[in-house]
Amino acid sequence: MDDLAQALAREARRLNLTALDLDTADPDALHRLAHVVLTELAARGLLPGEEEVGCHAAPRSGAH
């Protein structure tokens, strides 16, 4: 299992979320998990997102 999957699973457990209770889950917990997922995907260059100064996970410019 890769690091991203482990980190997301850890966050879901921390928020007491499982795939079995999505219909009754706390909306704030779902929002927090969605935020973590989207932020991590953006940091890996897989989705658009805010670039952070010094972030080594950001995709490299094609100009190099």
Disulfide bonds with the S-S distance in Angstrom:
none
